[in-house]
Amino acid sequence: MGIEPATLALYALGAIALAMLLATLKTRLELSLAKHRSVTGHVRMARRIASLVPFYEYDEAHFFRCDDAPDEIAARRRAGFMRLSHLYRERFAQTVRRTAEVAPGISDLQFTGAYRVPFQFSRFVRRHLTAGAFVQSSAGVTLTDLDGNHLYDLTGSYGVNVLGHDFYKECMARGQERVRELGPVLGAYHPVIAANVERLKQISGLDEVSFHMSGTEAVMQAVRLARYHTRRSHLVRFCGAYHGWWGDVAPGVGNPQPANETYTLREMSEATLRVLRNRRDIACVLVNPLQGLHPNAGAPADSGLVDSARGARFDRAAYTDWLERLRAVCSERNIVLIFDEVFVGFRIAAGGAQEYFGVAADLVTYGKTLGGGLPIGVLCGRAPLMKRFRDDRPVDVCFARGTFNSHPYVMAAMHEFLQRLETPEVRALYRDLDEVWDRRAQRLNQRLRDERLPVEVANLSSIWTVCYTQPSRYNWMLQYYLRAEGLALSWVGTGRLIFSLNYTDADFDAVADRFVAAARAMREDGWWWSAPSTTNKSIRQQILREIVAHRWSLARGQEKAT
Ligand SMILES: Cc1ncc(COP(=O)(O)O)c(C=O)c1O
């Protein structure tokens, strides 16, 4: 008996539907597999978890022994803490006073002040250990605060300071002289822009340039153009990578809005390459080459330093191999490869990450140091990708705006920066750059090992992070000992030390001496005592128990109140 044609058609339809369903499930599964296993890789879950963590803090007694340290150790910690507190009050008196006066009116200061250390310790630390947020001058590799203290600058001005403060002062002053006659005229250009465009084209190896006011905006424009030209919706960013604070590139904790057209995938992973090969909705892939230092982990900061699990290690060959494979897949699938060099551009090599890794991107963003000390974001790209209109669809355009784009003062300071980049003195700084900074990192690590201090540094060239080699809940205290030794860190603490390239060996040795002295003092004050049974895992479990207990008591309190 033959099968009815109608039944046959139904079977066929069913088979097609099943095949489609399986294909959808397969691509969905591939996407899931390409996510990093950590919470950082699961941005929605991270936001949900963050919203569940209740505030609690340690009282004064617990502050010094939240790891169940014996009385003698807690007493040593307390004495050390109070000694530091006294020293801070004396040494940074004016700076702290002025900071306290302005802090209620500056939301940024309130935020950075509160998140300098893990929240359980934060209020107590703020009460006793405030270094202040003011400096009045800079020279060489040092800063001077309002009390006249000279501090070695390891903040790097968020990465802007590649070539030394005096270098940028000159760029800004000379630049200003050059364009003074024009002043703040916007819209029309000062002729100085032409040389910048030419030089940036050479450096990036790309055809066109657009100027913006910040790195964030340059990234926004890169992604917008990629979506416009590919007519696809999604961007891929890698787990942990920072690309500015625009919502689409900063999903998860810190952004109240979901980023529904962003995939956060695992870096250095075959599963990710599979997703790029198989999905049809991906417009672009954003790479922040700084992640080579800590792939798939967020930017390190002491506020998250609850144990000693922070790890970092830069493997140039492995990261180069990854970028090459990424480049190949993007070319194969017509996905726009964007290098976000806002941080590392002009720092790891004069030609930036493209030169350093020998991999060419389709679009490249620069910022920070390129402004010669003034605010900047720059996008360089291949001509077809940079075009903001379609010849055959005159109304289908892709906007980019910004009142202060191409400000004459910024263009002139940039011009000075780019010109000086060519001078023999500056060229010399880039020679053997990695050897210089790797050797310095090794020297410091050797000294730390020699003294059996539980600290080590990892670096990508002149960008360093501090790691801790034995479990402890108090590693974040090191930032305060470092400050007491005259080392200025940015508000993220020991997560990021950024050197300018004008550090001489003698400057560096002075920093290393102070670093070792700070770690020594911290150990002597008992902060690195730890029970033999303590592990990073046991610390995290303890914190989880605390969180659950506080959440529970909060819920019970609410129940009673209703
Ligand atoms: C890689 C990267 N992209 C983008 C940005 C954002 O730049 P901006 O702070 O100038 O907006 C940053 C800032 O740190 C960055 O490091």
The ligand as a Gaussian input file, in Angstrom:
#p B3LYP/6-31G(d) Opt

LIG

0 1
 C       40.733000      49.275000      25.502000
 C       39.924000      50.473000      25.856000
 N       38.943000      50.860000      25.043000
 C       38.187000      51.934000      25.303000
 C       38.407000      52.684000      26.434000
 C       37.562000      53.891000      26.707000
 O       38.294000      55.047000      26.509000
 P       37.804000      56.418000      27.197000
 O       37.998000      56.241000      28.659000
 O       38.695000      57.463000      26.580000
 O       36.372000      56.593000      26.832000
 C       39.421000      52.322000      27.309000
 C       39.658000      53.083000      28.545000
 O       40.306000      52.665000      29.458000
 C       40.200000      51.184000      27.021000
 O       41.173000      50.779000      27.836000

